[in-house]
């Protein structure tokens, strides 16, 4: 196992990618050991390389608001502008993944006070829907030219099919360029922003874990590092001895 890992590193595989590959190998050997009845300890005890976790890169509150305003102004059709604003508002205001927002159907609207979302691995969670998100979706529905059938996608492309994630990414790309934001200002960054802004406002880490649908608290804890980093930045700028 060590020889294999050394070989993978020598051909340029990053520590993060190697850790992911090792996890896959261990999962396979764990299954194979149960099936064939042999001892897989030698494989399962192999230690993954250490690597620094990438911190989420959220937008600050002002930038997120500016993105919403820019998204609304950049579409040439009123219903498309309303659709884009509704999707972006759900990402930032409810912390949905882009796949979860685009997976909503006609029967899900008008949005309730809490949405039941099926996320990664089929895990269900309840997500509160803030009034501004409900209002944005209702404005879009009122302008959308396509029949709102219960089983049809809630968010439609210009030809009536389901809006796809690539189109939303392009909307965000145009908005971030117009706002002078970095390339990290993606649709997923709005989900990061949701979590970071909740935490900064005193939100409970366990509650945020549930809202995001994270299986592990350690995933959610990345946002505490972001919050601490920003706290130190404020300290460095504001402290008279800095």
N, C-alpha and C positions, 0 to 999 in steps of 0.2 A: 504493500500500500504506500509506503514511504517513497519507494522507487517510482511508482506511478505518479504520485503527487509531485515529486521533483521533476519528472519528465514534463508534466503539464505546465509547471511554472517556467521551465526552461524554454518552452515554445511560446511563451508570452501570455499565458492565461493569468488573469488578475486573481488576487487572493479571494475576492468576493465570488468570482465565477468558479474558482476551484472549490470553495466551501459549498457552493450550490451543487456542483457535480458530485462531491463527496457525499452530500446528503442523499442524492439520488441513488448512488451506489449502495449506501447503507440500507436504504429502504428496500432495494431489490434483494440484498442479501438477507435482510430480516425476513422478507416474505419467503425466499428460497429455503432458508433454514427451517422455517415452520413447515414448509411443504415436504422437504427431503429429510428432515430430522438430523441435521448436523450442527456442529458448534461454530457459530459465526463470530465469536468474540474477537478474533484477530482483526476482522474487518470493522466491526462495530466500535472497537476501542480506538480506532485511528482518530487522531485529533485534527480538527479543522484549523487551517491557518487563521491567524488573527487579522482583522481588517477594521478600519474605521467606518462606522455606519454613516451613510450620507444623511445629513439633516434635511428635513423638508424645507422648501424655499417658498414660504407663503408671501402674499402681498400684504402690505400694511392696509389699514382700513381706508385711508384716503385713496390709495391706488385702486383698491377693489371698487370703490364707488365711481372712480373715474372710468374704469373699464366698463361698468354698466352704462354710464352715460354715452360713452363712445360707441359701444355695441349698438345702442338704440339709434344713433345718428348715422351709422355707416351703411345701412341697408336701403335699397332704392324702393322697396315695396313695404308699405306699412305693416302688412301681416307678417312678413319675414322679419322685420325689425322687432315686432312684438314677440315672435317666436324665439328669436335669439336672446332677447332680454329675459324671457321666461326660463329658458334653459340655464343661462348663466346665473340667474337669481336662485334657482334650485341648487346649483352646485355650491354657491357661496352661502346661501341662507339656510340650507338643509344638510350640507355636507355629503350630498350624493356623489357616487362615482358617475362618470359620464354614461357608462353602460346602463346604470340604474335609472338615470333620468330619461334616457332615450328608450328604455324598455317600458315606460309607462304607456298604458292603453287608454282608449277613449272612455272605458268604464271607470277609470280612476279619477275622472274629473266630473264635477268640480272637486278639487282636492279637499280631503277632510282635514281636521285639525292634526291628525297623526296618520302618516302613511305607513302601511306594512310593506317593507321592502325585502325582497329576497336577494341577498348579496352573494359574495364568493362562497363556494362550497355549499350553496343552498341554504345558508344560514339566514334566518328571518330576524328582522328587528323593526321596532317602531320608531319612526322619525317624526318629530313635531314639525309641522309646516307653519312657518311664520306668515302673518297676514299679507305682507308685501309679496311673498311668493305665490300665494293663492290669487291675489289680485293680478299679478303678472300673467299667470296661466289663463285666468278668465278673460283678460284683455286679448290675449292671443287667440283664444277659442272664438271670441266674438268676431275677430277679423279673418280667421282662417277660412279659405274658400272651399275646403273639402269637407265632405260629410263626416261628422264625428261618430262613426260606428263604434260600438262597444269593444269589438275585438281588433279594431284598427289602431295603428300607432297614434299616440297623442300628438307627437311632434312630427310634422310632415316636411318632406323636401318640396322643392318648387313644382315637381311633377306629381306630387301626391303620395309618393312612396315614403318609407320611413327615413327620417333624418338620420344621417350617419355621423359617427364620431369625427371623421376626417373633416366634414363640413364645419363642425363646431370648432375644431382645432384651427381651421382657416379664419373663422370669425375672430377667435382669440388672438391669432397672429396679427391680423390687421389692427386690432384694438391695441395690442401691446406696442406695436410700432408707432401708432398714432400718439400713444401716451408716453413714449420713450422708456418703456419698461424692458427689463432683460428677457432673454430667450426662455428663462425659467417660468415666465408668466403664461402657463398653459392652462387648459381646463382643469387638470388635476391640481394645479396650484391653488385653485379656488377652494377645493376641498381641504387642502392644507390650511388655507386662510381661515376657513370655518372653525377648525379645531384650535388653531392658535389664538384667534380672537376670543373664543369661548374661555380658553384657559387664562388668557390675560385678564378677562373680566371676572375671574374667580371661580370658573367652572370646575367641577369635581372630575378628577382624572378617570375614575371608574365610569362616571356617567358619559364622559366624552368617548370612552372606549365603546360603550354600548351604542351611542349615536352613530359612530363611524362603522360599527360592525367588525371591529378588530377581534380576532380570535385570542390574541395574546396582549396582555397589558404592556409588555415590553415594546410592542410596536407603537402604541399610543404614547409611551414615555418619551419618544423622540421629540415630541412637541414641547416637553418641559425643557429640553436642551435648547430649543429655538428660543423659548421665552427667556431663559437664563442668558443666552447670548445677547439678546436685545436689551435686557436689563443692564448688562455690563457696558454695552455701547452707550446707553443713556448716561450711565455713571461716568464713563470716560469723558463724555462731552460736557456734562453738567458740573462735575465736581471741581471746586476751585483750585485743587492741587493737581488735577489731571494734566 
